[in-house]
Every structure is written in C-alpha cells, then in structure tokens.
Amino acid sequence: MPIVVEAVYEGGVFKPLKKVNLKDGQKVKIKIELDVSKYYGVFGKASAKELKELEEEVQM
C-alpha cells in the first residue's frame, strides 16, 4: 500500500517532514514529484494539471 510522504532534500538526503513508520534499513521506492503550488497564479488561471505538464517539459 503506497504512503505519501512530504520531504525536503538537503545535503544529499531526503528528510521527511513528518514521522514515518519504517524500520531502520528498510528499503523503499521513491517517486519524486515537485511541488508546483509556488506557480499558482503566475500563469493566470492555469490548472494544476497544466502546471505539472509545463514543469515536466522544462525538466526534459
């Protein structure tokens, strides 16, 4: 069952913003999804989906 954990990347390490119920050494897969909320309003009335699409184009 997937768990969504917000984290900050600092010094080469992902640091969760809240406590995560995992054992030390437990392996996980991480899907990185950047926060596009900082762009809300910048491009007019663009939807969250449109902002994510723009962000993906920029990262390519």
C-alpha positions as CSV (number, residue, x, y, z in Angstrom):
1,M,0.0,0.0,0.0
2,P,1.6,3.3,-1.1
3,I,2.3,6.0,1.5
4,V,2.8,9.7,0.5
5,V,5.5,11.4,2.5
6,E,6.5,15.1,2.0
7,A,10.2,15.5,2.3
8,V,13.0,18.1,1.8
9,Y,16.2,17.2,0.0
10,E,19.2,18.5,1.9
11,G,22.8,17.5,1.8
12,G,22.1,14.5,-0.5
13,V,19.5,13.1,1.9
14,F,15.7,13.1,1.7
15,K,14.3,14.3,5.1
16,P,10.7,13.6,5.8
17,L,8.7,16.5,7.2
18,K,6.7,14.1,9.5
19,K,7.5,10.9,11.3
20,V,7.5,7.9,9.1
21,N,6.7,4.4,10.5
22,L,9.5,2.4,8.9
23,K,12.3,0.2,10.4
24,D,15.9,1.3,10.1
25,G,17.4,-0.1,6.9
26,Q,14.0,-0.8,5.3
27,K,14.2,-0.2,1.5
28,V,11.6,1.9,-0.2
29,K,11.0,3.2,-3.7
30,I,10.7,7.0,-4.1
31,K,8.7,8.8,-6.8
32,I,9.8,12.4,-6.9
33,E,7.0,14.9,-7.7
34,L,8.0,18.6,-7.4
35,D,5.6,21.0,-5.6
36,V,4.0,23.2,-8.3
37,S,2.0,25.3,-5.8
38,K,4.6,28.1,-6.0
39,Y,3.5,28.7,-9.6
40,Y,-0.3,29.1,-8.8
41,G,-1.4,32.5,-10.2
42,V,1.8,33.2,-12.1
43,F,0.4,31.9,-15.4
44,G,-3.1,33.3,-14.9
45,K,-5.8,30.7,-14.4
46,A,-3.7,27.6,-15.4
47,S,-4.9,24.4,-13.7
48,A,-2.7,22.2,-11.5
49,K,-2.5,19.7,-14.4
50,E,-1.3,22.3,-16.8
51,L,1.3,23.5,-14.4
52,K,2.6,19.9,-13.9
53,E,2.8,19.5,-17.7
54,L,4.7,22.7,-18.1
55,E,7.1,21.7,-15.3
56,E,7.7,18.3,-16.9
57,E,8.5,20.0,-20.3
58,V,11.1,22.2,-18.5
59,Q,12.8,19.3,-16.8
60,M,13.3,17.4,-20.1
